[in-house]
Amino acid sequence: MTLQTLRVPIHYDFASCLCYIAHRVLGRLAPDLAELDLELHWTPLDLTRLTHWERGAPLEGSGRENVRRVSNELEVPLVIPPRWLDSRPAMAVALVLEGSARETSWRERVWTAIYEEGRDPGTPDEFARIARDLDLAGDAPSNQGSLEALESRTREAHACGVTGVPTLMLDGWPLGGIHADATMRSMLARFAARKRMPA
């Protein structure tokens, strides 16, 4: 019997270290997601609108230690940025490319640039370099429509109970954070089984 593909939205912000960790953990689970016929739909929002974080603020103290702990526990090494990055230009491009293969490539490139190469896509020079890597126009940050769409997405997510990222929306229920591979696999399998139960 062919299963109906279940679409699972996952809210993210490139500025969030935990979102990068989730990206890598869920990437490792790709075969399991395919077996469950689950499709992740990565949808950007502006985390600074939901939390106390301020663009440009130093990433230090307990927040930095928490990222390091989760990184070690889930075996996802990363370069922690020295400050909270302005992710809006990169998120605007993700919205422009939404639903295409280039969007997937863009997400991977931005994640890698920030958390493996220690680059800041919020600065014009670095953004232009990253965009050139994928032959994208360097003026994407000026796309006011995409920035407004990002604001709208953020408001909609907040109205649905999203208070941070990463957050997977499991049939309207926000599942925040990222967990060990086995835990994520188990939760997603239970969700898929429950959704496919006969009415």
Beta strands, then each sheet from edge to edge (+ up, - down):
strand 1: 6-12
strand 2: 38-44
strand 3: 167-170
strand 4: 173-176
sheet 1: 2+ 1+ 3- 4+
end
